[in-house]
Amino acid sequence: MIVGIEGIIERKEPTLLNLNVNGIIYEIFVSVNCSSKIIDSKVKLNITHIIREDSQTLYGFLDPNEKKLFDTVIKINGVGPKVALAICSTFTPTSFAQIVSSNDISMLKRVPGIGPKGASRILVELSGFIIDGDEDENSDASIHLEASLALESLGFKKDVVSKVLKSCAGSNTGDLVKQALKQLQK
């Protein structure tokens, strides 16, 4: 699995790089935002390597938050790498997090390949999406997100977990999970 790559740019297009790494040239897909930030001929990228039955594709990112956004979005049913890259090209990770937190379907529909149903699905799946460094580590939203993820990993449904967490209060993730588990056991 390739997770990072460093080399010299042989060819650059708005969404594609050919990167020469010690004589081997790799084709790497990038977002328009990432491509516009590349100014040197030498570049180091974080990589998402997608292996399918009929292909192996590399997606490159300068910003680790953009990679996190891409990796999170492609896990949603009906969103493939091309749509995920279109999202990364249309929005910065910070602006995307704001769109998700404000439930702005009209902004999300501006992305090529996303209609009203797709936009709604993305917003529901990603409620609580947080960019690293975007929020205080101990903020209420961060604690609620961690508790939600912990409870979902235990097998509880996302909608049930979010309803229960709204009635719970805690200063840290552990307290919140304990309170939620007591309510979920009833």
Backbone as a printed PyTorch tensor [residue, N CA C, xyz], in Angstrom:
tensor([[[  0.8520,  -1.1840,   0.0000],
         [  0.0000,   0.0000,   0.0000],
         [  0.8890,   1.2350,   0.0000]],

        [[  0.6730,   2.1270,  -0.9430],
         [  1.4450,   3.3650,  -1.0300],
         [  0.7350,   4.4330,  -0.2010]],

        [[  1.4430,   5.0670,   0.7560],
         [  0.8370,   6.0920,   1.6090],
         [  1.4600,   7.4710,   1.4110]],

        [[  2.5810,   7.5150,   0.7390],
         [  3.2300,   8.7880,   0.4580],
         [  4.1750,   8.6160,  -0.7090]],

        [[  4.4470,   9.7080,  -1.4250],
         [  5.3260,   9.6290,  -2.5850],
         [  6.0180,  10.9730,  -2.7810]],

        [[  7.2840,  10.9050,  -3.1640],
         [  8.0630,  12.1150,  -3.3790],
         [  8.8130,  11.9700,  -4.6950]],

        [[  8.7370,  12.9930,  -5.5270],
         [  9.4240,  12.9040,  -6.8070],
         [  9.3820,  14.2130,  -7.5670]],

        [[  9.7800,  14.1330,  -8.8330],
         [  9.8360,  15.3050,  -9.7080],
         [  8.6860,  15.2370, -10.7060]],

        [[  7.9910,  16.3480, -10.8660],
         [  6.8260,  16.4030, -11.7540],
         [  7.2930,  16.3840, -13.2140]],

        [[  6.8090,  15.3930, -13.9580],
         [  7.0830,  15.2780, -15.3870],
         [  6.0040,  16.0040, -16.1980]],

        [[  4.7690,  15.8910, -15.7480],
         [  3.6210,  16.4900, -16.4400],
         [  2.6100,  16.9130, -15.3940]],

        [[  2.0120,  18.0930, -15.5870],
         [  1.0390,  18.5970, -14.6250],
         [ -0.1840,  19.1090, -15.3670]],

        [[ -1.3580,  18.5860, -14.9810],
         [ -2.6470,  19.0600, -15.4690],
         [ -3.4410,  19.4970, -14.2410]],

        [[ -4.5840,  20.1520, -14.4320],
         [ -5.3350,  20.6220, -13.2540],
         [ -5.7110,  19.5240, -12.2480]],

        [[ -5.9450,  18.3000, -12.7240],
         [ -6.3360,  17.2400, -11.7890],
         [ -5.4620,  15.9920, -11.9140]],

        [[ -4.2900,  16.1240, -12.5220],
         [ -3.4450,  14.9640, -12.7650],
         [ -1.9750,  15.3540, -12.7340]],

        [[ -1.1640,  14.5130, -12.0950],
         [  0.2890,  14.6910, -12.1040],
         [  0.9350,  13.4040, -12.5910]],

        [[  2.0110,  13.5310, -13.3630],
         [  2.8870,  12.4080, -13.6390],
         [  4.1480,  12.6880, -12.8480]],

        [[  4.4290,  11.8320, -11.8810],
         [  5.5160,  12.0560, -10.9390],
         [  6.6270,  11.0290, -11.1600]],

        [[  7.8430,  11.5140, -11.4380],
         [  8.9960,  10.6570, -11.6630],
         [  9.6680,  10.3800, -10.3190]],

        [[  9.6370,   9.1100,  -9.9200],
         [ 10.2640,   8.6840,  -8.6700],
         [ 11.3620,   7.6870,  -9.0350]],

        [[ 12.5930,   8.1920,  -9.0820],
         [ 13.7560,   7.3560,  -9.4160],
         [ 13.5700,   6.5630, -10.7160]],

        [[ 13.0420,   7.2170, -11.7410],
         [ 12.8940,   6.5830, -13.0460],
         [ 11.5570,   5.9110, -13.2880]],

        [[ 10.7500,   5.7440, -12.2590],
         [  9.4080,   5.1810, -12.4250],
         [  8.4280,   6.3490, -12.3720]],

        [[  7.5570,   6.4520, -13.3810],
         [  6.6240,   7.5800, -13.4400],
         [  5.2400,   7.1000, -13.0200]],

        [[  4.7190,   7.7400, -11.9750],
         [  3.4060,   7.4060, -11.4360],
         [  2.3790,   8.4370, -11.8940]],

        [[  1.1720,   7.9550, -12.1980],
         [  0.0550,   8.8510, -12.5010],
         [ -0.7220,   9.0430, -11.2000]],

        [[ -0.8510,  10.3060, -10.7780],
         [ -1.5070,  10.6060,  -9.5070],
         [ -2.5930,  11.6360,  -9.7520]],

        [[ -3.8090,  11.3260,  -9.3220],
         [ -4.9140,  12.2650,  -9.4400],
         [ -4.8950,  13.2040,  -8.2350]],

        [[ -5.1010,  14.4940,  -8.4760],
         [ -5.1010,  15.4940,  -7.4140],
         [ -6.3010,  16.4100,  -7.6020]],

        [[ -6.6760,  17.1060,  -6.5380],
         [ -7.7580,  18.0880,  -6.6450],
         [ -7.2080,  19.3600,  -7.2780]],

        [[ -8.0970,  20.1910,  -7.7790],
         [ -7.7080,  21.4740,  -8.3550],
         [ -7.0260,  22.3330,  -7.2860]],

        [[ -7.5550,  22.2910,  -6.0400],
         [ -6.9510,  23.0440,  -4.9370],
         [ -5.5090,  22.6040,  -4.6960]],

        [[ -5.2670,  21.3090,  -4.6890],
         [ -3.9250,  20.7680,  -4.4690],
         [ -3.0080,  21.1600,  -5.6280]],

        [[ -3.4850,  20.9950,  -6.8410],
         [ -2.6960,  21.3060,  -8.0360],
         [ -2.2570,  22.7690,  -8.0620]],

        [[ -3.1550,  23.6540,  -7.6420],
         [ -2.8330,  25.0870,  -7.6700],
         [ -1.7740,  25.4580,  -6.6210]],

        [[ -1.6220,  24.6390,  -5.5730],
         [ -0.6340,  24.9160,  -4.5270],
         [  0.7660,  24.3900,  -4.8770]],

        [[  0.8440,  23.5460,  -5.9100],
         [  2.1330,  22.9720,  -6.3000],
         [  2.8470,  23.9560,  -7.2240]],

        [[  3.9650,  24.4900,  -6.7480],
         [  4.7010,  25.4730,  -7.5590],
         [  6.0990,  24.9860,  -7.9330]],

        [[  6.6740,  24.0800,  -7.1560],
         [  7.9980,  23.5350,  -7.4700],
         [  7.8710,  22.3160,  -8.3730]],

        [[  8.9870,  21.9260,  -8.9800],
         [  8.9710,  20.7190,  -9.8050],
         [  9.1260,  19.4680,  -8.9320]],

        [[  9.6330,  19.6520,  -7.7080],
         [  9.7530,  18.5370,  -6.7720],
         [  8.6190,  18.6330,  -5.7570]],

        [[  7.9690,  17.5170,  -5.5020],
         [  6.8070,  17.5440,  -4.6140],
         [  6.7570,  16.2680,  -3.7700]],

        [[  6.1900,  16.4040,  -2.5660],
         [  5.9600,  15.2650,  -1.6690],
         [  4.4700,  15.2460,  -1.3560]],

        [[  3.8050,  14.1170,  -1.6390],
         [  2.3590,  14.0200,  -1.4680],
         [  1.9820,  12.8900,  -0.5180]],

        [[  0.8940,  13.1120,   0.2500],
         [  0.2360,  12.0250,   0.9810],
         [ -0.6320,  11.3140,  -0.0570]],

        [[ -0.7020,   9.9980,   0.0220],
         [ -1.3870,   9.2270,  -1.0140],
         [ -2.5110,   8.3810,  -0.4250]],

        [[ -3.6270,   8.3290,  -1.1560],
         [ -4.6490,   7.3140,  -0.9220],
         [ -4.5560,   6.3780,  -2.1170]],

        [[ -4.2530,   5.1260,  -1.8550],
         [ -4.0500,   4.1210,  -2.8920],
         [ -5.2960,   3.2460,  -2.9430]],

        [[ -6.0240,   3.3300,  -4.0450],
         [ -7.2600,   2.5460,  -4.1720],
         [ -7.0210,   1.3970,  -5.1430]],

        [[ -7.2310,   0.1910,  -4.6370],
         [ -7.0220,  -1.0150,  -5.4400],
         [ -8.3780,  -1.6270,  -5.7450]],

        [[ -8.6720,  -1.7460,  -7.0250],
         [ -9.9150,  -2.3770,  -7.4830],
         [ -9.5470,  -3.6020,  -8.3200]],

        [[-10.5520,  -4.3610,  -8.6620],
         [-10.3250,  -5.5700,  -9.4480],
         [ -9.6090,  -5.2660, -10.7630]],

        [[ -9.9630,  -4.1530, -11.3930],
         [ -9.4310,  -3.8370, -12.7170],
         [ -8.4500,  -2.6630, -12.7470]],

        [[ -8.1450,  -2.0680, -11.5950],
         [ -7.2340,  -0.9180, -11.6110],
         [ -6.6190,  -0.6570, -10.2370]],

        [[ -5.5190,   0.0850, -10.2640],
         [ -4.8980,   0.6190,  -9.0570],
         [ -4.7330,   2.1060,  -9.3040]],

        [[ -5.2710,   2.9370,  -8.4340],
         [ -5.2620,   4.3750,  -8.6500],
         [ -4.6610,   5.0790,  -7.4430]],

        [[ -3.8870,   6.1310,  -7.7250],
         [ -3.2710,   6.9320,  -6.6680],
         [ -3.9030,   8.3150,  -6.6480]],

        [[ -4.2720,   8.7780,  -5.4500],
         [ -4.8200,  10.1210,  -5.2540],
         [ -3.8830,  10.8470,  -4.2940]],

        [[ -3.4060,  12.0200,  -4.7080],
         [ -2.4000,  12.7280,  -3.9310],
         [ -2.9170,  13.9810,  -3.2600]],

        [[ -2.3430,  14.2970,  -2.0900],
         [ -2.7700,  15.4450,  -1.2920],
         [ -1.5760,  16.0930,  -0.6120]],

        [[ -1.5060,  17.4210,  -0.6880],
         [ -0.5030,  18.1720,   0.0690],
         [ -0.9790,  18.3670,   1.4990]],

        [[ -2.2700,  18.6550,   1.6510],
         [ -2.8820,  18.9540,   2.9490],
         [ -3.4390,  17.6710,   3.5760]],

        [[ -2.9820,  17.2830,   4.7750],
         [ -3.5100,  16.0730,   5.4170],
         [ -5.0190,  16.1490,   5.6770]],

        [[ -5.5490,  17.3670,   5.9000],
         [ -6.9950,  17.5000,   6.1000],
         [ -7.7720,  17.2210,   4.8230]],

        [[ -7.1940,  17.5650,   3.6770],
         [ -7.8520,  17.2570,   2.4020],
         [ -7.8860,  15.7420,   2.1940]],

        [[ -6.8110,  15.0570,   2.5770],
         [ -6.7760,  13.5970,   2.4900],
         [ -7.8290,  12.9930,   3.4140]],

        [[ -7.9430,  13.5400,   4.6230],
         [ -8.9450,  13.0630,   5.5800],
         [-10.3500,  13.2440,   5.0080]],

        [[-10.6000,  14.3970,   4.3900],
         [-11.8950,  14.6710,   3.7550],
         [-12.1610,  13.6490,   2.6690]],

        [[-11.2020,  13.4240,   1.7790],
         [-11.3430,  12.4660,   0.6790],
         [-11.6260,  11.0670,   1.2200]],

        [[-10.7970,  10.6180,   2.1670],
         [-10.9490,   9.2680,   2.7300],
         [-12.2830,   9.0850,   3.4370]],

        [[-12.7790,  10.1360,   4.0660],
         [-14.0650,  10.0630,   4.7690],
         [-15.2280,   9.9970,   3.7790]],

        [[-15.1550,  10.8220,   2.7470],
         [-16.2630,  10.9240,   1.7900],
         [-16.3910,   9.6690,   0.9230]],

        [[-15.2670,   9.0330,   0.5460],
         [-15.3860,   7.8530,  -0.3260],
         [-15.9780,   6.6410,   0.3990]],

        [[-16.0570,   6.7000,   1.7270],
         [-16.6710,   5.5960,   2.4800],
         [-18.1950,   5.6380,   2.4050]],

        [[-18.7530,   6.7640,   1.9480],
         [-20.2060,   6.9110,   1.8670],
         [-20.7170,   6.1550,   0.6490]],

        [[-21.7800,   5.3920,   0.8430],
         [-22.3790,   4.6170,  -0.2390],
         [-22.8070,   5.5520,  -1.3750]],

        [[-22.3710,   5.2600,  -2.5810],
         [-22.7570,   6.0650,  -3.7390],
         [-21.7770,   7.1830,  -4.0720]],

        [[-20.7470,   7.3680,  -3.2480],
         [-19.7360,   8.3970,  -3.5240],
         [-18.4300,   7.6930,  -3.8610]],

        [[-18.0030,   7.8590,  -5.1030],
         [-16.7480,   7.2540,  -5.5400],
         [-15.6110,   8.2470,  -5.4940]],

        [[-14.4270,   7.7900,  -5.8970],
         [-13.2580,   8.6660,  -5.8710],
         [-13.3940,   9.9280,  -6.7450]],

        [[-14.0600,   9.8090,  -7.8930],
         [-14.2040,  10.9850,  -8.7700],
         [-15.0460,  12.0710,  -8.1050]],

        [[-16.1430,  11.6870,  -7.4700],
         [-16.9970,  12.6660,  -6.7800],
         [-16.2670,  13.2120,  -5.5560]],

        [[-15.5500,  12.3470,  -4.8520],
         [-14.7870,  12.7950,  -3.6800],
         [-13.7230,  13.8100,  -4.0920]],

        [[-13.0640,  13.5690,  -5.2230],
         [-12.0630,  14.5090,  -5.7150],
         [-12.7150,  15.8120,  -6.1700]],

        [[-13.9290,  15.7130,  -6.7230],
         [-14.6810,  16.9210,  -7.1060],
         [-15.0280,  17.7510,  -5.8710]],

        [[-15.3740,  17.0840,  -4.7650],
         [-15.6500,  17.7890,  -3.5070],
         [-14.3810,  18.5060,  -3.0370]],

        [[-13.2430,  17.7960,  -3.0820],
         [-11.9640,  18.3960,  -2.6680],
         [-11.5640,  19.5550,  -3.5830]],

        [[-11.9580,  19.4820,  -4.8560],
         [-11.6400,  20.5580,  -5.7930],
         [-12.5420,  21.7700,  -5.5940]],

        [[-13.7750,  21.5260,  -5.1550],
         [-14.7530,  22.6020,  -4.9930],
         [-14.6040,  23.3250,  -3.6630]],

        [[-14.3220,  22.5760,  -2.5860],
         [-14.2600,  23.1560,  -1.2490],
         [-12.9290,  22.8580,  -0.5760]],

        [[-12.5110,  23.7680,   0.2990],
         [-11.3880,  23.4590,   1.1790],
         [-11.9440,  22.5890,   2.3060]],

        [[-11.1020,  21.8390,   3.0110],
         [-11.6110,  21.0210,   4.1150],
         [-12.3680,  21.8440,   5.1650]],

        [[-11.8790,  23.0530,   5.4600],
         [-12.5370,  23.9000,   6.4560],
         [-13.9120,  24.3480,   5.9790]],

        [[-14.0060,  24.7830,   4.7160],
         [-15.3090,  25.2320,   4.2050],
         [-16.2780,  24.0560,   4.1040]],

        [[-15.7580,  22.8490,   3.7910],
         [-16.6250,  21.6750,   3.7280],
         [-17.1610,  21.3350,   5.1140]],

        [[-16.3180,  21.4420,   6.1300],
         [-16.7630,  21.1770,   7.5040],
         [-17.8600,  22.1610,   7.9030]],

        [[-17.7420,  23.4230,   7.4680],
         [-18.7840,  24.4180,   7.7620],
         [-20.0810,  24.0880,   7.0390]],

        [[-19.9900,  23.6160,   5.7960],
         [-21.1810,  23.2290,   5.0310],
         [-21.8920,  22.0800,   5.7200]],

        [[-21.1130,  21.1040,   6.1930],
         [-21.7040,  19.9540,   6.8880],
         [-22.3530,  20.3970,   8.1940]],

        [[-21.6660,  21.2520,   8.9610],
         [-22.2190,  21.6700,  10.2560],
         [-23.4680,  22.5340,  10.0870]],

        [[-23.5610,  23.2800,   8.9810],
         [-24.7490,  24.1080,   8.7580],
         [-25.8000,  23.4020,   7.9040]],

        [[-25.5400,  22.1360,   7.5280],
         [-26.4860,  21.3460,   6.7210],
         [-26.8960,  22.0570,   5.4370]],

        [[-25.9460,  22.6110,   4.7200],
         [-26.1990,  23.4180,   3.5290],
         [-26.2290,  22.5540,   2.2610]],

        [[-27.4150,  22.0150,   1.9490],
         [-27.5700,  21.1410,   0.7830],
         [-27.3030,  21.9040,  -0.5120]],

        [[-27.7570,  23.1530,  -0.5960],
         [-27.6020,  23.9130,  -1.8450],
         [-26.1280,  24.1070,  -2.2070]],

        [[-25.2620,  24.3250,  -1.2180],
         [-23.8320,  24.4640,  -1.4950],
         [-23.2380,  23.1350,  -1.9690]],

        [[-23.6540,  22.0520,  -1.3540],
         [-23.1200,  20.7350,  -1.7010],
         [-23.5590,  20.3050,  -3.1050]],

        [[-24.7480,  20.7510,  -3.5260],
         [-25.2350,  20.4050,  -4.8670],
         [-24.4380,  21.0980,  -5.9660]],

        [[-23.6040,  22.0730,  -5.6240],
         [-22.7600,  22.7440,  -6.6210],
         [-21.6420,  21.8410,  -7.1310]],

        [[-21.3430,  20.7980,  -6.3920],
         [-20.2740,  19.8740,  -6.7970],
         [-20.7750,  19.0310,  -7.9740]],

        [[-19.9940,  18.9690,  -9.0600],
         [-20.3970,  18.1290, -10.1940],
         [-20.5520,  16.6750,  -9.7690]],

        [[-21.6800,  16.0670, -10.1240],
         [-21.9240,  14.6670,  -9.7820],
         [-22.7190,  14.4570,  -8.5120]],

        [[-23.1000,  15.5470,  -7.8330],
         [-23.8990,  15.4160,  -6.6100],
         [-25.2520,  16.0870,  -6.8200]],

        [[-26.3130,  15.2910,  -6.6880],
         [-27.6720,  15.8180,  -6.7800],
         [-28.2620,  15.9900,  -5.3970]],

        [[-29.5660,  16.3050,  -5.3380],
         [-30.2070,  16.5260,  -4.0290],
         [-30.1450,  15.3080,  -3.0990]],

        [[-30.4030,  14.1040,  -3.6360],
         [-30.3630,  12.8970,  -2.7980],
         [-28.9500,  12.6270,  -2.2920]],

        [[-27.9710,  12.7430,  -3.1810],
         [-26.5730,  12.5200,  -2.7890],
         [-26.1210,  13.5150,  -1.7430]],

        [[-26.5100,  14.7820,  -1.9320],
         [-26.1400,  15.8310,  -0.9750],
         [-26.7420,  15.5340,   0.3940]],

        [[-28.0010,  15.1390,   0.4140],
         [-28.6620,  14.8080,   1.6870],
         [-27.9680,  13.6360,   2.3750]],

        [[-27.6450,  12.6050,   1.5960],
         [-26.9880,  11.4180,   2.1590],
         [-25.6340,  11.8010,   2.7570]],

        [[-24.8690,  12.6170,   2.0350],
         [-23.5480,  13.0270,   2.5190],
         [-23.6710,  13.7980,   3.8260]],

        [[-24.6330,  14.7270,   3.8900],
         [-24.7970,  15.5380,   5.1000],
         [-25.2160,  14.6930,   6.2950]],

        [[-26.0720,  13.6960,   6.0710],
         [-26.5080,  12.8180,   7.1660],
         [-25.3410,  11.9500,   7.6460]],

        [[-24.6090,  11.3730,   6.6990],
         [-23.4940,  10.4890,   7.0570],
         [-22.3640,  11.2350,   7.7670]],

        [[-22.1420,  12.4910,   7.3900],
         [-20.9830,  13.2150,   7.9070],
         [-21.3120,  14.2040,   9.0160]],

        [[-22.4950,  14.1120,   9.6050],
         [-22.7990,  15.0530,  10.6780],
         [-21.7390,  14.9000,  11.7620]],

        [[-21.1110,  16.0060,  12.1290],
         [-20.0490,  15.9850,  13.1220],
         [-18.6590,  15.8810,  12.5290]],

        [[-18.5340,  16.0240,  11.1840],
         [-17.2140,  15.9820,  10.5410],
         [-16.3720,  17.1390,  11.0460]],

        [[-15.1740,  16.8250,  11.5610],
         [-14.3090,  17.8510,  12.1460],
         [-12.9460,  17.7940,  11.4750]],

        [[-12.4320,  18.9600,  11.1340],
         [-11.0960,  19.0790,  10.5670],
         [-10.1030,  19.1840,  11.7130]],

        [[ -8.9710,  18.4850,  11.6030],
         [ -7.9410,  18.5550,  12.6420],
         [ -7.4810,  19.9880,  12.8280]],

        [[ -7.4350,  20.4190,  14.0740],
         [ -7.0000,  21.7770,  14.3690],
         [ -8.0990,  22.8040,  14.1870]],

        [[ -9.2890,  22.3600,  13.7500],
         [-10.3900,  23.2780,  13.4920],
         [-11.1430,  23.6180,  14.7700]],

        [[-11.1270,  22.7000,  15.7260],
         [-11.8510,  22.9280,  16.9790],
         [-10.9560,  22.5830,  18.1600]],

        [[-11.2820,  23.1310,  19.2900],
         [-10.5720,  22.8120,  20.5180],
         [-10.7580,  21.3280,  20.8250]],

        [[ -9.7010,  20.6720,  21.2510],
         [ -9.7300,  19.2340,  21.4790],
         [-10.7710,  18.8270,  22.5170]],

        [[-11.0300,  19.6610,  23.5010],
         [-11.9830,  19.3120,  24.5550],
         [-13.3150,  20.0270,  24.4040]],

        [[-13.6420,  20.5060,  23.2220],
         [-14.9200,  21.1900,  23.0250],
         [-16.0690,  20.1890,  23.0970]],

        [[-17.2720,  20.7080,  23.3530],
         [-18.4470,  19.8410,  23.4450],
         [-18.6660,  19.0410,  22.1740]],

        [[-18.5070,  19.6930,  21.0170],
         [-18.7250,  19.0110,  19.7350],
         [-17.7400,  17.8610,  19.5620]],

        [[-16.4950,  18.0870,  19.9260],
         [-15.4670,  17.0600,  19.7970],
         [-15.7570,  15.8890,  20.7340]],

        [[-16.1520,  16.1790,  21.9640],
         [-16.4730,  15.1330,  22.9450],
         [-17.6860,  14.3240,  22.4850]],

        [[-18.7130,  15.0280,  21.9790],
         [-19.9080,  14.3320,  21.4850],
         [-19.5740,  13.4400,  20.2910]],

        [[-18.7080,  13.9320,  19.3760],
         [-18.3230,  13.1410,  18.2080],
         [-17.5690,  11.8900,  18.6330]],

        [[-16.6190,  12.0280,  19.5570],
         [-15.8600,  10.8740,  20.0340],
         [-16.7800,   9.8580,  20.7130]],

        [[-17.7040,  10.3460,  21.5230],
         [-18.6500,   9.4490,  22.2030],
         [-19.5350,   8.7410,  21.1860]],

        [[-19.9870,   9.4880,  20.1870],
         [-20.8290,   8.9150,  19.1340],
         [-20.0920,   7.8110,  18.3920]],

        [[-18.8590,   8.0740,  18.0070],
         [-18.0650,   7.0680,  17.2940],
         [-17.8140,   5.8410,  18.1670]],

        [[-17.5710,   6.0560,  19.4560],
         [-17.3400,   4.9380,  20.3720],
         [-18.5850,   4.0570,  20.4730]],

        [[-19.7420,   4.6770,  20.6100],
         [-20.9890,   3.9120,  20.7470],
         [-21.3520,   3.1960,  19.4450]],

        [[-21.0930,   3.8640,  18.3000],
         [-21.3620,   3.2250,  17.0100],
         [-20.4540,   2.0130,  16.8130]],

        [[-19.2100,   2.1070,  17.2920],
         [-18.2890,   0.9750,  17.1560],
         [-18.7320,  -0.2070,  18.0150]],

        [[-19.5560,   0.0620,  19.0380],
         [-20.1070,  -1.0120,  19.8680],
         [-21.3500,  -1.6460,  19.2400]],

        [[-21.7870,  -1.1010,  18.1000],
         [-22.8990,  -1.6990,  17.3750],
         [-24.2190,  -0.9610,  17.4660]],

        [[-24.2620,   0.1700,  18.1350],
         [-25.4980,   0.9310,  18.2250],
         [-25.7030,   1.7520,  16.9510]],

        [[-26.9520,   1.9360,  16.5500],
         [-27.2930,   2.6850,  15.3390],
         [-27.0170,   4.1730,  15.5330]],

        [[-26.5710,   4.8200,  14.4460],
         [-26.1670,   6.2210,  14.4930],
         [-27.3050,   7.1320,  14.9580]],

        [[-28.5210,   6.9290,  14.4280],
         [-29.6440,   7.8020,  14.8000],
         [-30.0390,   7.6300,  16.2630]],

        [[-29.9860,   6.3910,  16.7730],
         [-30.3060,   6.1210,  18.1800],
         [-29.2490,   6.7750,  19.0810]],

        [[-27.9920,   6.6440,  18.6860],
         [-26.8870,   7.2120,  19.4600],
         [-27.0180,   8.7270,  19.5480]],

        [[-27.3180,   9.3850,  18.4240],
         [-27.4120,  10.8580,  18.4450],
         [-28.5690,  11.3320,  19.3140]],

        [[-29.7000,  10.5930,  19.3280],
         [-30.8300,  10.9680,  20.1870],
         [-30.4570,  10.8460,  21.6630]],

        [[-29.7910,   9.7520,  22.0140],
         [-29.4180,   9.5080,  23.4070],
         [-28.3810,  10.5370,  23.8710]],

        [[-27.4070,  10.8480,  23.0270],
         [-26.3490,  11.7810,  23.4120],
         [-26.8800,  13.1980,  23.6570]],

        [[-27.9750,  13.5490,  23.0030],
         [-28.5440,  14.8860,  23.2150],
         [-29.0370,  15.0700,  24.6430]],

        [[-29.4500,  13.9630,  25.2770],
         [-29.9640,  14.0540,  26.6460],
         [-28.8690,  13.8300,  27.7010]],

        [[-27.6370,  13.5710,  27.2430],
         [-26.5280,  13.3280,  28.1710],
         [-25.6470,  14.5660,  28.2810]],

        [[-24.9820,  14.6910,  29.4350],
         [-24.0340,  15.7830,  29.6360],
         [-22.8100,  15.2230,  30.3460]],

        [[-21.6510,  15.6140,  29.8590],
         [-20.4230,  15.1470,  30.4850],
         [-19.2690,  16.0440,  30.1140]],

        [[-18.2570,  16.0750,  30.9820],
         [-17.1080,  16.9410,  30.7220],
         [-16.0530,  16.2430,  29.8770]],

        [[-16.1670,  14.9020,  29.7530],
         [-15.2280,  14.1760,  28.8890],
         [-15.9480,  13.0270,  28.1970]],

        [[-15.2580,  12.4220,  27.2550],
         [-15.8510,  11.3650,  26.4360],
         [-16.2770,  10.1650,  27.2780]],

        [[-15.4540,   9.7740,  28.2290],
         [-15.7580,   8.6070,  29.0670],
         [-17.0650,   8.7590,  29.8320]],

        [[-17.2610,   9.9340,  30.4630],
         [-18.5060,  10.1830,  31.2090],
         [-19.7160,  10.1130,  30.2860]],

        [[-19.5690,  10.7220,  29.1120],
         [-20.6740,  10.7660,  28.1510],
         [-21.0420,   9.3630,  27.6800]],

        [[-20.0430,   8.5320,  27.3930],
         [-20.2910,   7.1620,  26.9360],
         [-20.9680,   6.3560,  28.0410]],

        [[-20.5260,   6.5080,  29.2980],
         [-21.1340,   5.7760,  30.4170],
         [-22.6080,   6.1400,  30.5720]],

        [[-22.9200,   7.4560,  30.5190],
         [-24.3170,   7.8940,  30.6450],
         [-25.1640,   7.3510,  29.4980]],

        [[-24.6120,   7.4210,  28.2860],
         [-25.3550,   6.9650,  27.1150],
         [-25.6030,   5.4600,  27.1920]],

        [[-24.6090,   4.6930,  27.6430],
         [-24.7780,   3.2540,  27.7620],
         [-25.8640,   2.8900,  28.7630]],

        [[-25.9500,   3.6280,  29.8590],
         [-27.0170,   3.3770,  30.8400],
         [-28.3780,   3.5830,  30.2060]],

        [[-28.5290,   4.6290,  29.3930],
         [-29.8160,   4.9020,  28.7420],
         [-30.0930,   3.8960,  27.6410]],

        [[-29.0570,   3.4670,  26.9230],
         [-29.2470,   2.5160,  25.8220],
         [-29.6080,   1.1210,  26.3260]],

        [[-29.2450,   0.7850,  27.5750],
         [-29.5370,  -0.5230,  28.1290],
         [-30.9860,  -0.6590,  28.5790]],

        [[-31.6780,   0.4810,  28.7330],
         [-33.0740,   0.4380,  29.2030],
         [-33.9970,  -0.0850,  28.1230]]])
